[in-house]
């Protein structure tokens, strides 16, 4: 963040984002003397590159101004909303038979006094190694595919390989448990539902081959913090649309209406021409 004095005694805040997707920034003004902020929430969006995110106007011309602030930020766009209900592909090749299971919070494995019922995502188990595909349209916002495990009979591993996608509704989807070094995409690349992004893993887990997904959206946590909120995803299969609230055996399908749902008119035209 950078502060610049503007015209007529105003103050302008600029954010420099070196990534390829937006970040949500929460500004906490610790001193705001003779300056008026248009935004009451203190939340701004830093787009890739350098951009002006706040203009603070001088209230009284004859008085001096002073500004102090702190800020925090997380990846994703707090301000964007989804126009329609989003349906995900199961991130496996069409025709694959998979078992869908809603994941449980890691705290529940530590025998707590009370069960943590927070939603943390979905796991799809399958029998043999396979390709992993994009579950919906997104920009590749992070890749971590260099972790090798020498352990067996795992339930959970904090070092899981993953590919993260940023979506037009401001949220992020993390696709986890992937074969090290198997990524087929690059940072900043736009992928569409069904595009191959990596190869599967999970042979060192008790549950065998599987892929995990979690969708995250930036939200405000109190007055001075940001956090990710996870909400249930809905998946299409031969059996219909489900949020996988219970364990289910499913046959993977890639319906055209789901594949093209988030495409622009130009993207859809290109897709239809190629098919």
C-alpha positions as CSV (number, residue, x, y, z in Angstrom):
1,X,0.0,0.0,0.0
2,X,1.2,3.5,-0.8
3,X,-0.1,6.9,0.3
4,X,-0.1,9.9,-2.2
5,X,-1.3,13.4,-1.6
6,X,-3.9,14.4,-4.1
7,X,-5.5,17.6,-5.2
8,X,-7.0,20.0,-2.7
9,X,-5.5,18.3,0.3
10,X,-7.0,14.8,-0.4
11,X,-5.1,11.6,0.3
12,X,-5.1,8.6,-2.1
13,X,-4.2,5.1,-1.3
14,X,-2.7,2.9,-4.0
15,X,-2.3,-0.9,-3.8
16,X,0.3,-2.9,-5.8
17,X,-0.8,-6.5,-6.5
18,X,1.9,-8.6,-8.0
19,X,-0.4,-11.6,-8.5
20,X,-2.7,-12.4,-11.4
21,X,-6.1,-12.3,-9.5
22,X,-7.7,-9.8,-7.2
23,X,-7.1,-9.5,-3.4
24,X,-9.5,-8.2,-0.8
25,X,-7.9,-5.6,1.5
26,X,-9.2,-4.5,4.9
27,X,-8.0,-1.1,5.9
28,X,-8.2,-0.1,9.6
29,X,-7.8,3.7,10.0
30,X,-6.1,4.3,13.3
31,X,-6.0,8.1,12.7
32,X,-8.2,10.0,10.2
33,X,-7.8,13.7,10.9
34,X,-9.9,16.1,8.8
35,X,-10.3,13.4,6.1
36,X,-13.5,11.7,5.0
37,X,-13.6,8.2,3.7
38,X,-16.4,7.4,1.2
39,X,-16.3,3.7,2.1
40,X,-17.7,2.8,5.6
41,X,-16.5,-0.8,5.5
42,X,-12.8,-0.2,5.0
43,X,-12.8,-3.1,2.5
44,X,-11.3,-2.5,-1.0
45,X,-10.3,-4.7,-3.9
46,X,-6.7,-4.7,-5.2
47,X,-6.7,-5.7,-8.9
48,X,-3.6,-7.1,-10.5
49,X,-1.0,-4.4,-11.0
50,X,-1.0,-1.0,-9.3
51,X,-4.4,0.7,-8.7
52,X,-6.0,3.5,-6.7
53,X,-8.2,1.9,-4.1
54,X,-9.2,4.8,-1.8
55,X,-9.6,8.6,-2.0
56,X,-9.9,10.5,1.3
57,X,-11.3,14.0,0.9
58,X,-10.2,16.9,3.1
59,X,-13.2,18.0,5.2
60,X,-12.2,21.6,6.2
61,X,-9.8,23.5,3.9
62,X,-8.3,25.6,6.7
63,X,-7.3,22.6,8.8
64,X,-4.4,20.2,8.5
65,X,-4.9,16.5,7.7
66,X,-3.2,13.4,9.1
67,X,-3.6,9.7,8.2
68,X,-2.5,6.5,9.9
69,X,-3.7,3.0,9.0
70,X,-2.9,-0.7,9.1
71,X,-4.2,-3.3,6.6
72,X,-4.6,-7.0,6.0
73,X,-5.4,-8.9,2.8
74,X,-6.4,-12.2,1.4
75,X,-6.7,-13.6,-2.1
76,X,-10.2,-13.4,-3.7
77,X,-12.8,-10.7,-4.3
78,X,-15.1,-9.9,-1.4
79,X,-17.3,-7.7,-3.6
80,X,-18.3,-10.0,-6.4
81,X,-21.5,-12.0,-6.3
82,X,-22.7,-15.0,-8.3
83,X,-25.5,-14.3,-10.7
84,X,-26.8,-17.9,-10.7
85,X,-26.3,-21.0,-8.7
86,X,-23.0,-22.6,-9.7
87,X,-22.9,-26.3,-10.5
88,X,-19.5,-28.1,-10.5
89,X,-18.2,-31.0,-12.5
90,X,-16.8,-33.8,-10.4
91,X,-13.1,-33.2,-11.3
92,X,-12.5,-36.6,-13.0
93,X,-12.8,-37.9,-16.6
94,X,-16.3,-38.6,-17.9
95,X,-17.5,-42.1,-17.1
96,X,-15.4,-42.5,-13.9
97,X,-17.2,-44.1,-11.0
98,X,-16.5,-42.2,-7.8
99,X,-17.6,-42.2,-4.2
100,X,-18.4,-38.7,-3.0
101,X,-17.9,-38.0,0.7
102,X,-18.3,-34.7,2.6
103,X,-15.1,-34.1,4.5
104,X,-14.9,-33.6,8.3
105,X,-13.0,-30.9,10.1
106,X,-9.4,-32.0,11.1
107,X,-10.3,-31.0,14.7
108,X,-12.7,-33.9,14.9
109,X,-9.8,-36.4,14.5
110,X,-8.3,-35.0,17.7
111,X,-11.2,-36.2,19.9
112,X,-12.6,-32.8,20.9
113,X,-15.3,-32.4,23.5
114,X,-17.6,-31.1,20.8
115,X,-17.8,-31.9,17.1
116,X,-16.8,-29.1,14.7
117,X,-19.5,-29.2,12.0
118,X,-18.0,-26.4,9.8
119,X,-18.1,-27.3,6.1
120,X,-14.6,-28.0,4.8
121,X,-15.2,-29.5,1.4
122,X,-15.7,-32.7,-0.5
123,X,-13.6,-35.8,-1.3
124,X,-14.1,-38.1,-4.3
125,X,-12.6,-41.6,-4.2
126,X,-11.9,-43.8,-7.2
127,X,-10.2,-47.1,-7.9
128,X,-7.3,-46.3,-10.3
129,X,-4.9,-43.4,-11.0
130,X,-6.5,-41.0,-13.5
131,X,-6.4,-37.4,-14.8
132,X,-7.9,-34.6,-12.7
133,X,-9.9,-32.0,-14.5
134,X,-11.1,-28.4,-13.8
135,X,-14.5,-28.5,-12.0
136,X,-15.5,-25.0,-13.3
137,X,-14.1,-22.1,-15.2
138,X,-11.3,-20.2,-13.4
139,X,-7.9,-18.5,-13.5
140,X,-5.1,-20.6,-12.1
141,X,-4.2,-18.5,-9.1
142,X,-1.7,-20.8,-7.3
143,X,0.2,-24.1,-7.9
144,X,1.9,-26.1,-5.2
145,X,3.0,-29.4,-6.8
146,X,6.5,-30.1,-5.3
147,X,5.6,-32.1,-2.2
148,X,6.6,-35.8,-2.0
149,X,5.5,-37.9,0.9
150,X,7.4,-40.9,2.3
151,X,4.6,-41.8,4.7
152,X,1.8,-44.3,4.3
153,X,-1.7,-44.9,5.8
154,X,-2.4,-41.2,5.9
155,X,-5.7,-39.6,6.9
156,X,-4.6,-36.0,6.3
157,X,-1.4,-34.3,5.2
158,X,-0.7,-30.6,5.5
159,X,1.7,-30.9,2.6
160,X,-0.9,-31.9,0.0
161,X,-0.2,-30.8,-3.5
162,X,-2.9,-28.5,-4.9
163,X,-4.0,-26.3,-7.8
164,X,-6.1,-23.3,-7.0
165,X,-8.6,-21.6,-9.3
166,X,-10.0,-18.1,-9.0
167,X,-13.6,-17.7,-10.3
168,X,-15.6,-14.7,-11.6
169,X,-17.8,-14.7,-8.5
170,X,-14.7,-13.8,-6.4
171,X,-14.3,-17.2,-4.8
172,X,-11.4,-19.7,-5.0
173,X,-11.5,-23.5,-5.4
174,X,-8.6,-25.6,-4.2
175,X,-8.2,-29.0,-5.8
176,X,-6.0,-31.1,-3.6
177,X,-4.2,-34.5,-3.4
178,X,-2.4,-34.4,-6.8
179,X,0.6,-36.2,-8.1
180,X,3.8,-34.2,-7.6
181,X,5.0,-32.5,-10.7
182,X,2.0,-33.5,-12.8
183,X,0.5,-30.1,-13.4
184,X,-0.7,-29.4,-16.9
185,X,-1.5,-25.7,-16.4
186,X,0.4,-22.5,-15.6
187,X,-0.2,-19.6,-13.3
188,X,-2.6,-17.1,-14.9
189,X,-4.1,-19.6,-17.3
190,X,-7.8,-19.7,-17.9
191,X,-9.2,-23.2,-17.6
192,X,-12.7,-24.5,-18.4
193,X,-14.7,-27.3,-16.9
194,X,-13.3,-30.6,-18.1
195,X,-9.8,-29.3,-19.0
196,X,-7.1,-31.6,-17.6
197,X,-5.1,-29.8,-14.9
198,X,-3.0,-32.6,-13.3
199,X,-2.8,-36.3,-12.4
200,X,-4.3,-38.0,-9.3
201,X,-2.7,-39.2,-6.2
202,X,-3.7,-40.7,-2.8
203,X,-2.1,-44.1,-2.9
204,X,-0.4,-43.4,0.4
205,X,-3.7,-42.6,2.1
206,X,-6.0,-45.0,4.0
207,X,-8.8,-43.9,1.7
208,X,-6.8,-44.7,-1.4
209,X,-6.9,-42.7,-4.6
210,X,-9.0,-39.5,-4.2
211,X,-9.2,-35.8,-4.9
212,X,-10.4,-33.1,-2.5
213,X,-12.1,-29.8,-3.2
214,X,-12.9,-26.8,-1.1
215,X,-14.4,-23.5,-2.3
216,X,-13.5,-20.3,-0.3
217,X,-14.8,-16.8,-0.4
218,X,-13.3,-13.8,1.5
219,X,-15.6,-12.4,4.3
220,X,-15.2,-10.0,7.1
221,X,-14.4,-11.6,10.5
222,X,-15.3,-9.0,13.1
223,X,-14.1,-5.4,12.6
224,X,-10.4,-5.9,11.9
225,X,-9.9,-9.3,10.2
226,X,-10.6,-11.2,7.1
227,X,-11.2,-14.9,6.7
228,X,-12.3,-17.5,4.2
229,X,-15.9,-18.8,4.4
230,X,-16.5,-22.2,2.9
231,X,-19.9,-23.1,1.5
232,X,-21.2,-26.4,0.1
233,X,-20.6,-27.0,-3.6
234,X,-23.2,-28.7,-5.8
235,X,-21.9,-31.3,-8.3
236,X,-23.5,-32.8,-11.4
237,X,-23.4,-36.6,-12.0
238,X,-25.4,-39.1,-13.9
239,X,-27.5,-39.4,-10.8
240,X,-28.4,-35.6,-10.8
241,X,-27.2,-32.6,-8.8
242,X,-26.1,-33.0,-5.2
243,X,-24.2,-31.2,-2.5
244,X,-22.8,-34.5,-1.3
245,X,-24.4,-34.2,2.2
246,X,-24.2,-38.0,2.4
247,X,-21.8,-40.6,1.0
248,X,-22.8,-41.4,-2.6
249,X,-21.5,-43.5,-5.5
250,X,-21.6,-41.4,-8.6
251,X,-20.9,-41.7,-12.3
252,X,-19.1,-38.7,-13.7
253,X,-20.7,-36.7,-16.6
254,X,-19.7,-33.5,-18.3
255,X,-22.9,-32.0,-19.6
256,X,-22.4,-29.2,-22.2
257,X,-24.7,-26.8,-20.3
258,X,-22.4,-27.1,-17.2
259,X,-19.2,-26.9,-19.2
260,X,-20.3,-23.7,-20.9
261,X,-22.3,-22.1,-18.0
262,X,-19.6,-19.5,-17.1
263,X,-18.2,-19.0,-20.6
264,X,-18.4,-15.6,-22.3
265,X,-20.2,-15.4,-25.6
266,X,-16.8,-15.5,-27.4
267,X,-15.6,-18.4,-25.4
268,X,-18.8,-20.3,-26.0
269,X,-18.6,-19.7,-29.7
270,X,-15.0,-21.0,-29.8
271,X,-16.1,-24.1,-27.8
272,X,-19.0,-24.8,-30.1
273,X,-16.8,-24.4,-33.2
274,X,-14.3,-26.9,-31.8
275,X,-17.0,-29.5,-31.0
